[in-house]
Amino acid sequence: MELKRRDYHMERPVLNQEQLEALGRWGPAPGALQWRTWLQCSRARARALLLRHLPVLAWLPRYSVRDWILGDLVSGLSVAIMQLPQGLAYALLAGLPPVFGLYSSFYPVFVYFLFGTSRHISVGTFAVMSVMVGSVTESLAPDEDFLQAPNSTVNETARDAARVQLASTLSVLVGLFQVGLGLVHFGFVVTYLSEPLVRGYTTAASLQVFVSQLKYVFGLHLSSFSGPLSLIYTVLEVCWKLRQSQVGTVVTALVAGVVLVAVKLLNDKLRRHLPLPLPGELLTLIGATGISYGVGLKHRFGVDVVGNIPAGLVPPVAPSPQLFTQLVGNAFAIAVVGFAIAISLGKIFALRHGYRVDGNQELVALGFCNLVGGIFQCFPVSCSMSRSLVQEGTGGNTQVAGAISSVFILIVIVKLGEFFQDLPKAVLAAVVIVNLKGMLMQFRDIRSLWEANRMDLLIWLVTFVATTLLNLDLGLAVAVAFSLLLVVVRTQLPHYSVLGQVPDTDVYRDVAEYLEAREVPGVKVFRSSATIYFANAELYSDTLKQKCGVDVDRLISQKKKLLRKQELKLKRLQKEQLQAQAAASKSTSISIDVNTSDGDIQSNNVEGSKAKQVSTENEPEDTAATGQEDADAKAPGRSTLEALGLPQPDFHSLVLDLSSLSFVDTVCLKSLKNVFRDFREIEVEVYMAACHAPVVTQLEAGHFFDASITKQHLFASVHDAVVFALGRPRSNQASPVLATKL
């Protein structure tokens, strides 16, 4: 492909780190002591703190009644019409009487109006949260614990009271977790829940929801299963008891489901022509209630109905602290999942409409929703995607829409709730199942992730399988652990590459990927795609030596072996020289003839003294000659690879591209020092390039730079290091290296 040429020219000297710091006047950034500002108190700071934690005081005075009230009114009524049947249905999903779904659709919604920062999400009952609550209530208060002695029937009044206490206490505990995490700015915890994880989790949760509603669709009485494989046991029991299905209940569920699907399809087809979507769920509930009352479905066909719905609000009830220890694990999981769903939807709408959502304040707002709701016997809530889309699509502008919907629900609780006593539970189950369409359609993620990113597909599948088999709480823990483990594995096995220069540029790319990239003669450039730390430091060193095409360890071993042989040979020569000197001195020693005269003895003594003097004078010369031979043997030139007869690498410099490093640990420092040591042993000089300033600071703090490795070995860019290396000829002398102890 022919590129339009737009050249830029720049001349500058080659910059190493030392020169770059001097040129740029580098210095450590001043640390901001935030704790000082936290302890400061002023009128402006108190007002800002109040407005941040109670946002309604900031946006409500600026509310434009003329521009926004009509849209908020229509949106609030539309959401309330959806909220009513979903609240009743999701209460059954949580294992509670339907009226508690209405309470959970009122208190939390109004509290969010005061504390929330998102203008478009609809807080209230949600299928995933309800099924998580249901798994807790059914495991801690199963039907088997409330069997009455005479006919082994379940005491539903006592069972429901126990489950309501469990659910409300769980809601308080969830709220405490969320408020506490929000106040300490722990909203980032949701970042550990990636989008594939959340979508796989909600898909598995929707499957749990679907299975949990089968008993209402077929009119069966099932055992309560909890823990791992509970979903499998429930499906097997449904299949086993399918013959006992109530025909009237099945027909009711099918008719309700068909009507709901038909209305939804009609809404989709006439979306452009209808000012508001048809309230299919509300119309179905009203119609089913009227038919049930008129025909007598409960008495004539055995169709189970909602039953008594008390009018009015319930008084606040204190939570049960003795249940905290049993609920703490589930409460934390529900708190994190609920916040993850709410903040993801909130950010989508905020980006679409151009405002900001405060993650920590959203966590506090949801916490207060659940905390206050738990005191008034609500179960944990989050936000619903379907209702949020309706709130946005019908013209909702602010949180006032939520307040209007809560007022409508309040009217139903106080005056209209008793009219739904004859509503069949099978209809509510049909409402739940039909509303699962969006989450069940997430199975299409498998195909898209297979084409886009198979690691994300693996996270999706592991999350789905773990949540389906191990239940919602254990499944979430396994999914998060696997996701984090996969991150570690992916950084532990990064992509390593040898870089070459793209012609006529200062750009260096992988020679295996870019056909025109050419290695610079005499210089190897090596890069890792991930940071170097304890988990991959050894692999980094091994791959570096492999990619360079030189068996570094074997070459060093051969060099040491030859040097050891030279040393032994030198010692043997020295020993032979010493023995020769000893023999020479012995041959010139004085021998006395016993038959000689005294004059001869004196004469011999004089001559021996002279000979000894001459020998003593010659000893320094011999020692000097031996020392010269030792020095010649130990000279640097004689310890080079060429002098030892070993092959030399085809490159004289190695450049480590460290641009991917985001941090270094002690293992990384030792590994880099060992790279310097090993390659210098084979007469290759090592340089580093493209380190970020925080990494340089960490190198200094770890005492990486010393007499043998200075900042002059670290360059501003790869090209700087290559240009510098090309100007340095191969050194034939061994460089002194400081060994690093591991």
C-alpha positions, 0 to 999 in steps of 0.5 A: 500500500502506497502511503502519503509521505509526510516527513518529519525531521528532528535532530537531537543527541542520543539520550541516556537516562542520566542526560535525560534527567539533566535535560528535563530537570527530573525530580520526584513528584511532590506527594499530596498529603490527602489526610491533611485535607480530610482533617480540615473543616470549613463551611464550604467543605461541610456543604460540599460533603452534604451535597455529595452524600445527599445529591437531591439537595444539589439537583432538585433546586435546579429542577425545571418543572416546565421542561421535565415534569411531563416526561417524568410523570409519564415515565414514573407511571409506566415504570410503576405499571411494570413494577407492580407485577414484577414486585409480586412475581419476584417476591415469590422468586425470593421465597416470600409472600407477594406483598413483600415484593410491593414493599421492596418496590416502594421503600428502596425506590424512594430512598434512591430518589434522595441519595442516587446519582443516576437519572435513569436506572429503576431501582427495585426488585430484580430477578437475579437478586431475588433468586439469590435471596431465595437460595438463602431463605430456602436453605436456612428455612426449608419447608421440612422444618415447618411440617405439622404433625397430623397430616405432614402439611407445611405451616406456611404462616410460620415458614413465611414469618421465618423467611421474612425475618431472614430476608429483612436481616439479609437486606440490612446486612447487605446495606451495611456492607454497601454503605461501609464500602462506599464510605471508604471509597471501595467502589473499585471492587466492582472492577474485578467483575469483568463484563464476560463474568457478569454476563455469564453469571446473570445467564446462569442466574436466569437459568436458576430463575427459570427452574425455580418457577417450574413448580408454579407453572406445573403446580408441583410441591417440590423439596427444598434443595440448597448448595452445590448441584441443587439445580440438578436435583430440582430439575430431576424432581420436576421430571419425576413428578411431572405426572402430578402436574395440575392441568388447570395450572399449566393451562393458566401459565401457558395462556398468560405466557402467550398473552405476554409474548404477544403484547411484547411483540406488538409493542416492538412492532408498533413502537414508532406509532405508540406514545407509550408501550402497552402495559401487557403485564398489568393487563394480564394480571388484571385479566387473570385476577378477574377470570380467577375470581369469576370462574373460581380457579382455586376451588374448581381446578386447584390453581394456587393463588396469591392469597391474603394481601394485607392493606397498609404498611408494616411497622419497622422491625429490628433485624436479628443480629444472631443471624448475621454469622449465617448470612455474612457470606451471602450478604457480601456476594449479594452486595457486590453483584447488586452494585455491579449490575446497578453501576454498569447500567448507570454508566451506560445511561450516563454516557448516553445522556452526558452526565456523570455517575459517582460510583462510590455514592451509588454504592452508598445509595444502594446501601441505604436503599437496602438498609432502610428497606430491611428495617421495613421488611424488604428483601435486597434490591438492585436495578432492573434493565427492562424497567430502566429502559422503559424509564428512559424510553418514555421520557424520564429525565431525573430521579423524580420519575422513580419517586412518582413510581414509588408513590403509585406503588404506595397507593396500591399497597394501601388501597388496591393490594387486596384486589389481587388476592385471587391472582394465580401464582402461575401467572406471576411465574409466566411474568418472571419467565417471559421477562427472562428473555433478555438474559437468556438471549445472552447465550449468543455471547458464546458465538461472539466471544469465540470470534472476538476473544476466547479467553473472555469466552473461557471466563464466561463458560467457567462462570456459567458452569460454576454458577449453575452447578455450585449455586449463586454464592459459590459460583461467584467466588469461583468465577472471580477467583478463576478470572484473577487466576487467568490474569496472572497466567496471562501475565506469566506467559506473555509474548516475547519478541526480537525487534527489528528496525522498520526501514528509514524509521526509528520504529522497531517491531517484531521481526516475526510479524513485520516482514520489512523489519530488519535486525540491526547488525550486531545489536539484538533488541528484545521485548516482553509484552508484560511487566516482569515480576516474580511469576515470569522473571525466570521465563523472561531470562530463559526466553531471552537467551533462547531468542538470542540464538546463543546457548549462553549458559553452555558458553559460560560453562565452557569458558569457566572450564577452560579458565580453570584448566589454564589456572591448573596448568599455570599452577603446575608450571609454577610448581615445576619452576619452584622445583627447578630452582630448588634443584639449582640452589642445591647443586650450587651448595657447599661441599666440604672434603674431610681430607683437605687442609685448613687452608683449603677449607678457608678457601672453599668457605670464601668461594661458597660465600661468593657463590651464595651471594651470587645465587641470592642476587639472582633470586629476584630476577627469577621471581620477577620472570615467574611473576611476568609469566603469571601476569601474561597468563592472567591477562584479560586478552587471554580470557576472551572467547577468541583467545580461549577458542570459543565461538563469539556471539554474532552480536556485541550489544543487547538492548532490552525494551522495558516499555511494557514495565509498569512496576518492578519487584526484587525478583525482577531486579535480580533477574535483570542484574543476572542478565547483565552478568551473564551476557557480559561474560560472553562479551555482550554489553547490555543496555535498557531502553524506554523505562517509565519514570515510576519504574526508574524510581523503583529501580533506584529504590531497589539499589539497581544502579551501581558501579557496573550498571549505571544510568548511562546503560538506560536510554530514552528510547530503543533507537537511542540505545541502538545508535549508541551501541553501534558506535561502540566496537566489540570489546575484546576484554572481559568486563568486570561484573558484580555477581548477584546473590539469589 
